[in-house]
Amino acid sequence: MASLSDEDLAARIQQGETALFEVLMRRHNQRIYRAVRSIVGDAEAEDVMQQAYLNAFRHLDQFAGRAKLSTWLTRIAVHEALSRVRRERPASLDEPDAEGLTTPMDALRSVEPDPEQSLLHQESAALLESAVTSLPESFRAVFMLREIEGLSTAETADSLGLREDTVKTRLHRARRHMREYLVGRLGAAAPAAFPFHAVRCDRVVARVLRELAVPSKTLV
């Protein structure tokens, strides 16, 4: 299954090999989790992911191939997360950035570390998670997808339904708040942040497959 592209998997799923949807979920769970978590937080992330995957499966025939399937899935997940937020409060990522916006980033500033000491990857990842969580909502999703997940500006804009220049502006402001104090110190620890552990991956996959009445084949 690892040799099959996302597009090949999508085509085969539409042809009746529904069990292959498990491969797609497991392949993209990390990215979808990070995108969703940046909007609704960790507590609601799994519920939003589950609904987003169900939506994607039921509308897979609408995937036209104009963007990567991973981007299409991320866009569905982001839309579901934003819908959840809008049901609870009116603020959203679509609102213009407020002038004079401030964040509690100064609270994360610490004295320069002893040059003979270094942070362990786990501690660095935890610090990065705390810093990203403290960013304003409109910056957080952009920073998560661009810096943590590694999407391009175009992919991020497509996923969030924003203009590319808006993505660039928000990313610049997010970096201004974070990079000097945190990101420059983390280096290789960034990919370890916001992990979607195997037990949670299994749980989301099992729930979606159960809802779709598709047996798990444990294909990956």
Backbone as a chain_set.jsonl record, in Angstrom:
{"seq": "MASLSDEDLAARIQQGETALFEVLMRRHNQRIYRAVRSIVGDAEAEDVMQQAYLNAFRHLDQFAGRAKLSTWLTRIAVHEALSRVRRERPASLDEPDAEGLTTPMDALRSVEPDPEQSLLHQESAALLESAVTSLPESFRAVFMLREIEGLSTAETADSLGLREDTVKTRLHRARRHMREYLVGRLGAAAPAAFPFHAVRCDRVVARVLRELAVPSKTLV", "coords": {"N": [[0.813, -1.219, 0.0], [2.044, 1.163, 0.583], [3.293, 2.008, -1.72], [1.358, 3.036, -3.314], [-0.117, 5.976, -4.598], [-1.861, 8.791, -3.114], [-3.902, 9.559, -4.8], [-4.277, 7.275, -6.362], [-5.217, 5.54, -4.398], [-7.609, 6.837, -3.732], [-9.037, 6.533, -6.093], [-9.338, 3.745, -6.214], [-10.808, 3.312, -3.901], [-13.201, 4.551, -4.584], [-13.976, 2.792, -6.498], [-14.869, 0.689, -5.09], [-13.209, -0.569, -3.221], [-13.366, -0.108, -0.316], [-12.084, -0.54, 2.104], [-9.566, 0.475, 1.83], [-9.655, 3.064, 2.622], [-8.814, 3.242, 5.183], [-6.045, 3.258, 4.947], [-5.569, 5.793, 3.86], [-6.466, 7.418, 5.992], [-4.681, 6.735, 8.101], [-2.309, 7.504, 6.927], [-2.505, 10.274, 6.811], [-3.262, 11.208, 9.306], [-1.626, 12.59, 11.199], [-1.113, 15.146, 10.074], [-3.77, 16.081, 9.738], [-4.667, 16.081, 12.37], [-2.96, 18.025, 13.527], [-3.73, 20.322, 12.111], [-6.452, 20.546, 12.818], [-6.29, 20.672, 15.613], [-5.079, 23.131, 15.984], [-7.161, 24.839, 15.745], [-9.502, 24.032, 17.22], [-8.473, 23.001, 19.546], [-7.059, 20.438, 21.708], [-8.918, 18.809, 23.092], [-11.291, 18.557, 21.592], [-10.397, 17.637, 19.213], [-10.31, 14.944, 18.188], [-13.008, 14.279, 17.783], [-13.705, 16.141, 15.809], [-11.962, 15.372, 13.775], [-12.95, 12.81, 13.207], [-15.529, 13.38, 12.166], [-14.769, 14.895, 9.972], [-13.394, 13.042, 8.381], [-15.474, 11.28, 7.804], [-17.074, 12.983, 6.287], [-15.341, 13.401, 4.143], [-15.105, 10.819, 3.052], [-17.738, 10.328, 2.217], [-18.003, 12.19, 0.247], [-16.084, 11.699, -1.598], [-16.205, 11.353, -4.297], [-16.282, 13.88, -5.246], [-13.755, 14.826, -5.314], [-11.6, 16.368, -7.377], [-9.013, 16.387, -8.23], [-7.617, 18.73, -8.625], [-6.073, 19.793, -6.669], [-3.684, 18.508, -4.279], [-4.596, 15.403, -2.754], [-4.149, 15.277, -0.041], [-4.213, 17.967, 0.647], [-6.858, 18.539, 0.026], [-8.189, 16.909, 1.911], [-7.269, 18.134, 4.238], [-8.432, 20.653, 3.958], [-11.148, 20.016, 4.205], [-11.162, 19.114, 6.849], [-10.361, 21.447, 8.208], [-12.515, 23.105, 7.573], [-14.57, 21.746, 8.922], [-13.66, 22.028, 11.546], [-13.721, 24.836, 11.856], [-16.445, 25.232, 11.541], [-17.359, 24.024, 13.839], [-16.298, 25.795, 15.745], [-17.62, 28.169, 15.059], [-20.214, 27.559, 15.715], [-20.099, 27.727, 18.403], [-19.052, 30.203, 19.076], [-18.855, 33.544, 17.675], [-16.399, 34.431, 16.601], [-13.79, 33.889, 14.195], [-11.347, 32.408, 11.939], [-11.601, 33.864, 9.684], [-11.942, 36.484, 10.239], [-10.734, 39.864, 10.126], [-7.364, 40.704, 11.037], [-6.819, 42.072, 14.207], [-5.873, 45.398, 14.989], [-2.905, 46.329, 16.677], [-2.608, 43.934, 18.018], [-1.89, 41.811, 20.69], [0.014, 39.286, 22.335], [0.516, 36.651, 24.766], [3.235, 36.089, 24.591], [5.515, 37.192, 25.691], [5.529, 36.22, 28.198], [6.66, 33.809, 27.933], [9.279, 34.236, 27.604], [12.58, 33.695, 28.586], [15.572, 33.746, 30.575], [18.749, 33.787, 28.929], [19.812, 30.581, 27.944], [22.125, 28.443, 29.664], [25.087, 28.006, 27.93], [26.265, 25.527, 28.055], [24.31, 23.797, 28.417], [21.501, 22.02, 27.073], [18.261, 21.762, 25.682], [16.22, 18.887, 26.023], [14.742, 16.938, 23.407], [12.058, 16.283, 23.921], [11.303, 18.133, 25.867], [11.685, 20.466, 24.436], [9.795, 20.179, 22.41], [7.461, 20.286, 23.93], [7.6, 22.91, 24.857], [7.415, 24.285, 22.456], [4.815, 23.554, 21.706], [3.37, 24.844, 23.708], [3.978, 27.501, 23.097], [2.926, 27.811, 20.47], [0.239, 27.331, 20.97], [-0.353, 29.597, 22.417], [-0.443, 31.583, 20.538], [-2.372, 34.032, 18.654], [-5.569, 33.064, 17.338], [-5.937, 33.365, 14.542], [-3.36, 33.428, 13.609], [-2.35, 31.045, 14.481], [-3.247, 28.664, 13.122], [-2.161, 29.076, 10.577], [0.589, 29.169, 11.171], [0.924, 26.587, 12.211], [0.391, 24.891, 9.998], [2.255, 25.81, 8.089], [4.871, 25.992, 9.361], [5.094, 23.821, 11.171], [3.856, 21.6, 9.946], [4.82, 21.878, 7.398], [3.676, 22.722, 4.955], [3.295, 24.357, 1.778], [3.013, 27.881, 0.927], [0.912, 28.206, -0.883], [-0.511, 25.79, -0.555], [-1.264, 26.021, 2.116], [-2.882, 28.311, 2.03], [-4.904, 27.342, 0.373], [-5.889, 25.274, 1.964], [-6.922, 26.649, 4.184], [-8.627, 28.444, 3.085], [-7.809, 31.038, 2.454], [-6.262, 34.054, 1.081], [-3.101, 33.986, -0.596], [-1.348, 36.094, 0.028], [-2.375, 36.864, 2.464], [-1.805, 34.652, 4.043], [1.0, 34.837, 4.035], [1.366, 37.258, 5.4], [0.252, 36.713, 7.931], [1.87, 34.62, 8.736], [4.339, 35.888, 8.893], [3.875, 37.641, 11.04], [3.363, 35.82, 13.059], [5.828, 34.534, 13.227], [7.345, 36.672, 14.091], [6.503, 36.933, 16.705], [7.36, 34.543, 17.794], [9.818, 33.343, 16.768], [12.348, 34.501, 17.583], [12.583, 33.842, 20.284], [11.903, 31.135, 20.577], [11.634, 29.223, 18.267], [14.121, 29.252, 16.945], [15.676, 27.894, 18.763], [14.784, 25.346, 18.823], [15.051, 23.662, 16.55], [15.592, 20.495, 15.306], [13.638, 19.42, 16.888], [11.101, 20.251, 16.296], [9.474, 18.58, 14.496], [8.623, 16.687, 16.317], [6.682, 17.799, 17.82], [3.245, 18.183, 18.857], [2.335, 15.426, 18.652], [0.5, 12.71, 17.232], [-0.413, 10.135, 18.737], [-0.106, 6.523, 18.441], [-2.214, 5.114, 19.698], [-4.298, 6.958, 19.699], [-4.532, 7.435, 16.998], [-5.386, 4.88, 16.169], [-7.857, 4.85, 17.478], [-9.398, 6.916, 16.276], [-9.424, 6.009, 13.614], [-10.748, 3.522, 13.965], [-13.279, 4.362, 14.845], [-14.252, 5.805, 12.637], [-14.261, 3.828, 10.633], [-16.069, 2.047, 11.771], [-18.394, 3.586, 11.748], [-18.744, 3.784, 9.037], [-19.189, 1.203, 8.425], [-17.126, -0.409, 7.519], [-14.79, -2.971, 7.408], [-11.76, -3.221, 9.31], [-8.61, -3.7, 7.916], [-6.088, -3.497, 8.722], [-3.934, -2.389, 7.146], [-1.641, -0.929, 7.045]], "CA": [[0.0, 0.0, 0.0], [2.889, 2.355, 0.664], [3.694, 2.419, -3.064], [0.221, 3.663, -3.988], [-0.306, 7.402, -4.318], [-3.172, 9.134, -2.556], [-4.875, 9.59, -5.887], [-4.567, 5.878, -6.698], [-6.057, 5.013, -3.325], [-8.936, 7.439, -3.865], [-9.708, 5.91, -7.24], [-9.704, 2.38, -5.864], [-11.888, 3.387, -2.911], [-14.427, 4.848, -5.322], [-14.334, 1.604, -7.274], [-15.43, -0.319, -4.2], [-12.256, -1.077, -2.224], [-13.553, 0.867, 0.765], [-11.148, -0.785, 3.205], [-8.365, 1.272, 1.605], [-9.789, 4.374, 3.274], [-7.997, 3.167, 6.397], [-4.69, 3.657, 4.581], [-5.553, 7.256, 3.748], [-6.57, 8.016, 7.318], [-3.439, 6.551, 8.847], [-1.262, 8.251, 6.236], [-2.645, 11.725, 6.99], [-3.768, 11.551, 10.63], [-0.78, 13.562, 11.887], [-1.375, 16.481, 9.533], [-5.143, 16.472, 10.029], [-4.728, 16.388, 13.803], [-2.306, 19.303, 13.791], [-4.561, 21.39, 11.564], [-7.666, 20.649, 13.625], [-5.934, 21.081, 16.969], [-4.752, 24.557, 15.98], [-8.406, 25.61, 15.708], [-10.45, 23.679, 18.288], [-7.8, 22.497, 20.728], [-6.864, 18.993, 21.774], [-10.069, 18.093, 23.653], [-12.3, 18.29, 20.562], [-9.739, 17.307, 17.95], [-10.671, 13.633, 17.658], [-14.389, 14.333, 17.281], [-13.699, 16.885, 14.554], [-11.304, 14.522, 12.783], [-13.871, 11.74, 12.828], [-16.563, 13.914, 11.281], [-14.133, 15.327, 8.727], [-13.132, 11.845, 7.568], [-16.765, 10.806, 7.3], [-17.457, 13.898, 5.204], [-14.463, 13.153, 2.999], [-15.464, 9.53, 2.447], [-19.045, 10.434, 1.571], [-17.926, 13.104, -0.898], [-14.841, 11.418, -2.305], [-16.434, 11.494, -5.74], [-16.14, 15.287, -5.598], [-12.342, 15.147, -5.43], [-11.372, 16.554, -8.809], [-7.598, 16.296, -8.542], [-7.01, 20.031, -8.905], [-5.088, 19.967, -5.6], [-3.311, 17.232, -3.693], [-5.633, 14.824, -1.91], [-3.857, 15.66, 1.341], [-4.713, 19.336, 0.809], [-8.318, 18.425, 0.005], [-8.587, 16.375, 3.215], [-7.003, 19.169, 5.242], [-9.441, 21.7, 3.795], [-12.391, 19.495, 4.786], [-10.986, 19.092, 8.302], [-10.365, 22.836, 8.665], [-13.894, 23.583, 7.462], [-15.332, 21.143, 10.014], [-13.211, 22.646, 12.794], [-14.248, 26.196, 11.896], [-17.891, 25.135, 11.754], [-17.536, 23.751, 15.271], [-16.002, 27.036, 16.461], [-18.671, 29.162, 14.783], [-21.424, 27.185, 16.46], [-19.899, 28.051, 19.807], [-18.79, 31.638, 19.221], [-18.827, 34.164, 16.357], [-15.061, 34.71, 16.092], [-13.27, 32.842, 13.319], [-10.109, 32.738, 11.252], [-11.883, 34.727, 8.548], [-12.026, 37.859, 10.673], [-9.491, 40.605, 9.923], [-6.495, 40.796, 12.201], [-7.029, 43.291, 14.99], [-4.707, 46.255, 15.097], [-2.359, 46.353, 18.016], [-2.821, 42.638, 18.634], [-0.818, 41.399, 21.583], [-0.056, 37.905, 22.769], [1.262, 36.419, 25.998], [4.515, 35.478, 24.278], [6.557, 37.689, 26.579], [5.542, 35.391, 29.393], [7.473, 32.627, 27.662], [10.68, 34.626, 27.483], [13.385, 33.296, 29.733], [16.954, 34.184, 30.475], [19.504, 32.993, 27.971], [20.204, 29.314, 28.54], [23.536, 28.163, 29.835], [25.561, 27.401, 26.673], [26.671, 24.145, 28.273], [23.09, 22.996, 28.564], [20.607, 21.981, 25.906], [16.952, 21.189, 25.989], [15.902, 17.603, 25.43], [13.728, 17.079, 22.367], [10.712, 16.238, 24.485], [11.051, 19.415, 26.527], [11.594, 21.478, 23.39], [8.505, 20.015, 21.748], [6.435, 20.773, 24.851], [7.698, 24.361, 24.854], [6.866, 24.75, 21.184], [3.362, 23.402, 21.771], [2.859, 25.926, 24.548], [4.123, 28.758, 22.365], [1.971, 27.844, 19.365], [-1.095, 27.44, 21.558], [-0.547, 30.965, 22.894], [-0.606, 32.515, 19.42], [-3.753, 34.348, 18.281], [-6.159, 31.999, 16.532], [-5.739, 33.573, 13.105], [-1.962, 33.13, 13.315], [-1.99, 29.698, 14.93], [-3.458, 27.662, 12.078], [-1.181, 29.325, 9.523], [1.905, 28.748, 11.662], [0.917, 25.137, 12.353], [0.483, 24.239, 8.691], [3.47, 26.207, 7.364], [6.116, 25.719, 10.051], [5.119, 22.505, 11.813], [3.494, 20.563, 8.983], [5.659, 22.042, 6.225], [2.94, 22.995, 3.731], [3.686, 25.563, 1.059], [2.084, 28.993, 1.087], [-0.274, 27.928, -1.692], [-1.261, 24.708, 0.08], [-1.859, 26.559, 3.341], [-3.975, 29.195, 1.613], [-5.973, 26.485, -0.132], [-6.459, 24.528, 3.084], [-7.628, 27.542, 5.103], [-9.53, 29.329, 2.364], [-7.281, 32.39, 2.55], [-5.395, 34.477, -0.006], [-1.702, 33.69, -0.313], [-0.714, 37.223, 0.704], [-2.832, 36.838, 3.852], [-1.004, 33.618, 4.697], [2.346, 35.372, 4.223], [1.323, 38.281, 6.434], [0.018, 36.09, 9.237], [3.051, 33.848, 9.097], [5.369, 36.85, 9.294], [3.553, 38.134, 12.372], [3.542, 34.717, 13.998], [7.265, 34.366, 13.405], [7.843, 37.803, 14.871], [6.209, 36.649, 18.103], [7.935, 33.294, 18.271], [11.101, 32.819, 16.308], [13.493, 34.986, 18.343], [12.69, 33.217, 21.596], [11.63, 29.7, 20.63], [11.848, 28.351, 17.121], [15.535, 29.147, 16.674], [16.309, 26.987, 19.716], [14.205, 24.01, 18.794], [15.658, 22.88, 15.498], [15.033, 19.213, 14.894], [12.569, 18.97, 17.78], [9.8, 20.683, 15.797], [8.622, 17.493, 14.017], [8.112, 15.871, 17.42], [5.608, 18.516, 18.508], [1.864, 17.822, 18.553], [2.262, 14.053, 18.13], [-0.786, 12.013, 17.255], [0.094, 8.833, 19.114], [-0.727, 5.369, 17.798], [-3.492, 4.741, 20.316], [-5.303, 7.918, 19.245], [-4.709, 7.138, 15.575], [-6.23, 3.683, 16.088], [-9.191, 5.163, 17.956], [-10.104, 7.68, 15.244], [-9.638, 5.113, 12.483], [-11.763, 2.537, 14.314], [-14.586, 5.024, 14.907], [-14.691, 6.13, 11.284], [-14.569, 2.585, 9.935], [-17.297, 1.51, 12.348], [-19.499, 4.412, 11.246], [-18.908, 3.483, 7.614], [-19.404, -0.24, 8.313], [-16.011, -0.949, 6.734], [-13.891, -3.719, 8.292], [-10.363, -2.832, 9.307], [-7.712, -4.719, 7.37], [-4.744, -3.204, 9.246], [-3.162, -2.464, 5.917], [-0.364, -0.208, 7.143]], "C": [[0.844, 1.265, 0.0], [3.282, 2.869, -0.716], [2.574, 3.12, -3.826], [0.131, 5.138, -3.612], [-1.679, 7.617, -3.701], [-4.251, 9.081, -3.628], [-5.261, 8.18, -6.332], [-5.493, 5.256, -5.654], [-7.484, 5.54, -3.461], [-9.719, 6.781, -4.997], [-10.178, 4.503, -6.891], [-10.817, 2.339, -4.821], [-13.217, 3.636, -3.61], [-14.891, 3.664, -6.167], [-14.818, 0.452, -6.395], [-14.492, -0.882, -3.155], [-12.249, -0.147, -1.009], [-12.584, 0.679, 1.924], [-9.876, 0.034, 3.055], [-8.462, 2.663, 2.22], [-8.995, 4.404, 4.569], [-6.566, 3.619, 6.115], [-4.588, 5.173, 4.508], [-5.602, 7.919, 5.117], [-5.259, 7.916, 8.073], [-2.291, 7.343, 8.227], [-1.307, 9.733, 6.582], [-3.137, 12.145, 8.371], [-2.945, 12.632, 11.32], [-1.077, 14.98, 11.401], [-2.778, 16.955, 9.888], [-5.29, 16.848, 11.49], [-4.132, 17.759, 14.091], [-3.15, 20.469, 13.293], [-5.796, 21.625, 12.429], [-7.352, 21.176, 15.021], [-5.646, 22.567, 17.046], [-6.002, 25.427, 16.038], [-9.304, 25.315, 16.903], [-9.78, 23.215, 19.569], [-7.805, 20.978, 20.771], [-8.128, 18.238, 22.18], [-11.092, 17.697, 22.589], [-11.707, 17.76, 19.262], [-10.205, 15.977, 17.364], [-12.093, 13.615, 17.098], [-14.45, 15.042, 15.933], [-13.052, 16.053, 13.446], [-12.244, 13.435, 12.279], [-14.924, 12.241, 11.846], [-15.98, 14.338, 9.937], [-13.855, 14.132, 7.813], [-14.431, 11.268, 6.999], [-17.232, 11.678, 6.137], [-16.637, 13.626, 3.948], [-14.843, 11.856, 2.293], [-16.754, 9.653, 1.646], [-19.019, 11.337, 0.35], [-16.646, 12.881, -1.699], [-14.992, 11.556, -3.815], [-16.303, 12.937, -6.199], [-14.678, 15.719, -5.692], [-11.973, 15.18, -6.906], [-9.903, 16.492, -9.195], [-6.93, 17.615, -8.855], [-5.967, 20.394, -7.852], [-4.704, 18.576, -5.115], [-4.458, 16.706, -2.834], [-5.408, 15.2, -0.455], [-4.354, 17.072, 1.635], [-6.231, 19.339, 0.86], [-8.828, 17.918, 1.349], [-8.391, 17.43, 4.302], [-8.049, 20.268, 5.173], [-10.777, 21.269, 4.393], [-12.314, 19.522, 6.302], [-11.029, 20.5, 8.885], [-11.785, 23.395, 8.635], [-14.745, 23.027, 8.599], [-14.956, 21.766, 11.356], [-13.77, 24.061, 12.938], [-15.755, 26.198, 12.126], [-18.182, 24.875, 13.218], [-17.325, 25.02, 16.095], [-17.133, 28.046, 16.286], [-19.966, 28.831, 15.5], [-21.331, 27.601, 17.918], [-19.653, 29.529, 20.057], [-18.622, 32.242, 17.835], [-17.439, 34.372, 15.777], [-14.573, 33.57, 15.231], [-11.983, 33.311, 12.673], [-10.342, 33.696, 10.099], [-11.907, 36.198, 8.938], [-10.698, 38.568, 10.437], [-8.666, 40.62, 11.197], [-6.74, 42.122, 12.911], [-5.734, 44.094, 15.035], [-4.218, 46.236, 16.538], [-2.519, 45.042, 18.744], [-1.626, 42.261, 19.488], [-1.029, 39.965, 21.991], [0.758, 37.737, 24.034], [2.631, 35.82, 25.756], [5.621, 35.959, 25.204], [6.664, 36.843, 27.839], [6.408, 34.161, 29.202], [8.953, 32.964, 27.584], [11.426, 34.224, 28.752], [14.792, 33.834, 29.545], [17.671, 33.279, 29.491], [19.974, 31.708, 28.631], [21.709, 29.205, 28.683], [24.042, 27.496, 28.558], [25.996, 25.957, 26.833], [25.479, 23.218, 28.418], [22.288, 23.013, 27.269], [19.298, 21.334, 26.322], [16.808, 19.832, 25.331], [14.795, 17.814, 24.404], [12.32, 17.103, 22.945], [10.35, 17.552, 25.146], [10.89, 20.523, 25.495], [10.245, 21.413, 22.691], [7.383, 20.547, 22.625], [6.421, 22.295, 24.883], [7.12, 24.937, 23.573], [5.349, 24.649, 21.177], [2.737, 24.53, 22.583], [2.898, 27.257, 23.817], [3.11, 28.879, 21.239], [0.559, 28.023, 19.889], [-1.387, 28.866, 22.003], [-0.718, 31.978, 21.778], [-2.084, 32.859, 19.208], [-4.282, 33.309, 17.311], [-5.855, 32.15, 15.046], [-4.299, 33.309, 12.686], [-1.666, 31.651, 13.514], [-2.134, 28.656, 13.832], [-2.446, 27.832, 10.949], [0.195, 28.838, 9.953], [1.993, 27.23, 11.744], [1.135, 24.455, 11.006], [1.787, 24.572, 7.969], [4.74, 25.724, 8.063], [6.201, 24.317, 10.642], [4.866, 21.403, 10.793], [4.262, 20.691, 7.663], [4.932, 22.269, 4.916], [3.491, 24.262, 3.07], [2.67, 26.668, 1.333], [0.789, 28.722, 0.332], [-1.141, 26.846, -1.058], [-1.954, 25.184, 1.345], [-3.046, 27.451, 3.016], [-5.167, 28.379, 1.149], [-6.668, 25.764, 1.014], [-7.328, 25.402, 3.976], [-8.611, 28.483, 4.41], [-9.121, 30.785, 2.45], [-6.528, 32.748, 1.276], [-3.946, 34.201, 0.382], [-1.022, 34.86, 0.397], [-1.15, 37.311, 2.164], [-2.046, 35.806, 4.647], [0.394, 34.155, 5.001], [2.381, 36.398, 5.356], [1.168, 37.666, 7.82], [1.215, 35.269, 9.688], [4.171, 34.764, 9.565], [5.122, 37.346, 10.713], [3.725, 37.046, 13.423], [5.023, 34.486, 14.277], [7.85, 35.47, 14.267], [7.64, 37.562, 16.355], [7.038, 35.483, 18.643], [9.408, 33.064, 17.987], [12.275, 33.223, 17.196], [13.701, 34.218, 19.641], [12.62, 31.691, 21.583], [12.125, 28.902, 19.442], [13.322, 28.168, 16.815], [16.262, 28.184, 17.592], [15.863, 25.546, 19.548], [14.791, 23.11, 17.722], [14.906, 21.608, 15.171], [13.894, 18.736, 15.779], [11.188, 19.317, 17.247], [8.936, 19.537, 15.287], [8.039, 16.633, 15.119], [6.955, 16.532, 18.148], [4.244, 18.063, 18.007], [1.766, 16.409, 17.975], [0.848, 13.506, 18.207], [-0.454, 10.543, 17.475], [-0.744, 7.691, 18.535], [-2.089, 5.027, 18.38], [-4.602, 5.685, 19.869], [-5.582, 7.717, 17.761], [-5.643, 5.947, 15.406], [-7.671, 4.006, 16.466], [-10.004, 5.908, 16.9], [-10.416, 6.792, 14.045], [-10.761, 4.129, 12.769], [-13.161, 3.148, 14.321], [-15.125, 5.308, 13.513], [-15.086, 4.865, 10.536], [-15.853, 1.957, 10.462], [-18.514, 2.274, 11.843], [-19.798, 4.096, 9.788], [-19.205, 2.007, 7.355], [-18.366, -0.884, 7.393], [-15.09, -1.704, 7.68], [-12.458, -3.243, 8.185], [-9.512, -3.995, 8.822], [-6.304, -4.57, 7.903], [-3.723, -3.275, 8.113], [-1.833, -1.741, 6.006], [0.215, -0.466, 8.502]], "O": [[0.427, 2.305, -0.511], [3.578, 4.054, -0.866], [2.817, 3.729, -4.867], [0.286, 5.5, -2.446], [-2.546, 6.744, -3.755], [-5.365, 8.616, -3.388], [-6.423, 7.916, -6.642], [-6.433, 4.537, -5.992], [-8.449, 4.788, -3.323], [-10.913, 6.509, -4.867], [-11.294, 4.115, -7.237], [-11.667, 1.448, -4.845], [-14.23, 3.02, -3.279], [-16.07, 3.56, -6.505], [-15.138, -0.627, -6.894], [-14.938, -1.614, -2.271], [-11.251, 0.512, -0.72], [-12.292, 1.629, 2.649], [-9.174, 0.269, 4.039], [-7.456, 3.365, 2.327], [-8.553, 5.467, 5.005], [-5.947, 4.284, 6.945], [-3.643, 5.767, 5.027], [-4.867, 8.872, 5.375], [-4.779, 8.907, 8.626], [-1.397, 7.8, 8.939], [-0.264, 10.384, 6.642], [-3.404, 13.327, 8.59], [-3.515, 13.51, 11.967], [-1.269, 15.896, 12.2], [-2.961, 18.103, 10.293], [-5.962, 17.826, 11.817], [-4.724, 18.561, 14.814], [-3.272, 21.488, 13.974], [-6.141, 22.767, 12.734], [-8.069, 22.028, 15.545], [-5.933, 23.202, 18.061], [-5.917, 26.617, 16.344], [-9.815, 26.24, 17.536], [-10.453, 23.05, 20.586], [-8.471, 20.32, 19.972], [-8.387, 17.148, 21.671], [-11.693, 16.626, 22.673], [-12.44, 17.467, 18.317], [-10.467, 15.892, 16.164], [-12.349, 13.004, 16.06], [-15.155, 14.603, 15.025], [-13.536, 16.033, 12.314], [-12.323, 13.172, 11.079], [-15.181, 11.609, 10.822], [-16.612, 14.166, 8.894], [-14.061, 14.215, 6.603], [-14.473, 10.825, 5.852], [-17.725, 11.172, 5.128], [-17.164, 13.622, 2.836], [-14.895, 11.81, 1.063], [-16.85, 9.144, 0.529], [-19.912, 11.264, -0.494], [-16.183, 13.782, -2.398], [-14.026, 11.84, -4.522], [-16.22, 13.202, -7.399], [-14.387, 16.843, -6.1], [-12.024, 14.162, -7.597], [-9.58, 16.539, -10.382], [-5.785, 17.63, -9.309], [-5.079, 21.207, -8.108], [-5.326, 17.584, -5.496], [-5.208, 17.49, -2.252], [-6.367, 15.418, 0.286], [-4.854, 17.349, 2.725], [-6.825, 20.067, 1.655], [-9.806, 18.45, 1.874], [-9.24, 17.597, 5.178], [-8.505, 20.763, 6.204], [-11.462, 22.076, 5.022], [-13.274, 19.904, 6.971], [-11.649, 20.73, 9.923], [-12.206, 24.079, 9.567], [-15.552, 23.752, 9.18], [-15.82, 22.005, 12.2], [-14.238, 24.441, 14.011], [-16.28, 27.064, 12.825], [-19.127, 25.427, 13.78], [-18.079, 25.291, 17.03], [-17.551, 28.696, 17.244], [-20.732, 29.728, 15.852], [-22.345, 27.803, 18.587], [-20.0, 30.053, 21.116], [-18.277, 31.522, 16.898], [-17.306, 34.482, 14.558], [-14.894, 32.411, 15.491], [-11.574, 34.461, 12.834], [-9.391, 34.284, 9.584], [-11.895, 37.069, 8.068], [-9.642, 37.943, 10.535], [-9.207, 40.556, 12.301], [-6.854, 43.167, 12.27], [-4.641, 43.532, 15.109], [-5.001, 46.14, 17.482], [-2.563, 45.026, 19.975], [-0.481, 42.38, 19.053], [-2.161, 39.482, 21.987], [1.599, 38.579, 24.349], [3.152, 35.112, 26.618], [6.566, 35.219, 25.476], [7.72, 36.752, 28.464], [6.842, 33.539, 30.171], [9.791, 32.065, 27.506], [10.926, 34.408, 29.861], [15.145, 34.319, 28.471], [17.252, 32.146, 29.25], [20.479, 31.735, 29.753], [22.467, 29.8, 27.917], [23.465, 26.493, 28.138], [26.087, 25.23, 25.844], [25.631, 22.002, 28.527], [22.408, 23.941, 26.469], [19.254, 20.474, 27.201], [17.233, 19.65, 24.191], [14.005, 18.752, 24.515], [11.479, 17.879, 22.49], [9.226, 18.034, 25.007], [10.057, 21.414, 25.658], [9.625, 22.439, 22.411], [6.457, 21.188, 22.128], [5.354, 22.906, 24.931], [6.422, 25.951, 23.596], [4.668, 25.555, 20.696], [1.713, 25.096, 22.201], [1.961, 28.05, 23.908], [2.498, 29.933, 21.067], [-0.229, 28.779, 19.32], [-2.537, 29.302, 21.971], [-1.099, 33.12, 22.037], [-2.956, 32.059, 19.548], [-3.513, 32.733, 16.541], [-5.549, 31.168, 14.37], [-4.044, 32.998, 11.522], [-0.839, 31.073, 12.809], [-1.23, 27.845, 13.632], [-1.931, 26.846, 10.423], [0.889, 28.171, 9.186], [3.017, 26.647, 11.388], [1.962, 23.551, 10.887], [2.363, 23.709, 7.307], [5.598, 25.111, 7.427], [7.262, 23.694, 10.615], [5.57, 20.393, 10.772], [4.346, 19.731, 6.897], [5.507, 22.034, 3.853], [4.077, 25.12, 3.73], [1.606, 26.422, 1.9], [-0.301, 28.977, 0.845], [-2.365, 26.968, -1.026], [-3.091, 24.803, 1.619], [-4.094, 27.357, 3.654], [-6.309, 28.687, 1.49], [-7.894, 25.656, 1.032], [-8.36, 24.949, 4.473], [-9.338, 29.228, 5.068], [-9.974, 31.671, 2.513], [-6.191, 31.871, 0.481], [-3.611, 34.186, 1.566], [-0.198, 34.639, 1.284], [-0.388, 37.777, 3.011], [-1.664, 36.055, 5.791], [0.913, 33.952, 6.098], [3.306, 36.408, 6.168], [1.862, 38.047, 8.762], [1.537, 35.225, 10.875], [4.873, 34.45, 10.526], [6.06, 37.46, 11.503], [4.176, 37.311, 14.538], [5.423, 34.27, 15.421], [8.746, 35.229, 15.076], [8.483, 37.932, 17.173], [7.375, 35.455, 19.827], [10.159, 32.64, 18.865], [13.111, 32.384, 17.53], [14.833, 33.969, 20.054], [13.191, 31.027, 22.448], [12.948, 27.999, 19.597], [13.75, 27.069, 16.465], [17.343, 27.701, 17.255], [16.495, 24.629, 20.073], [15.006, 21.921, 17.959], [13.731, 21.64, 14.805], [13.242, 17.743, 15.456], [10.197, 18.742, 17.695], [7.749, 19.504, 15.609], [7.062, 15.918, 14.892], [6.315, 15.91, 18.995], [4.108, 17.613, 16.869], [1.171, 16.22, 16.914], [0.099, 13.808, 19.136], [-0.24, 9.795, 16.521], [-1.914, 7.862, 18.191], [-3.016, 4.688, 17.643], [-5.738, 5.25, 19.681], [-6.726, 7.815, 17.318], [-6.575, 5.989, 14.603], [-8.604, 3.495, 15.846], [-11.164, 5.574, 16.656], [-11.53, 6.814, 13.521], [-11.631, 3.915, 11.924], [-14.116, 2.525, 13.859], [-16.303, 5.084, 13.235], [-16.126, 4.829, 9.878], [-16.636, 1.398, 9.693], [-19.547, 1.675, 11.543], [-20.95, 4.133, 9.355], [-19.443, 1.605, 6.216], [-18.677, -1.774, 6.602], [-14.644, -1.131, 8.674], [-11.99, -2.901, 7.099], [-9.678, -5.13, 9.266], [-5.426, -5.378, 7.604], [-2.798, -4.087, 8.119], [-0.978, -1.915, 5.137], [1.292, 0.037, 8.82]]}, "num_chains": 1, "name": "protein.A"}
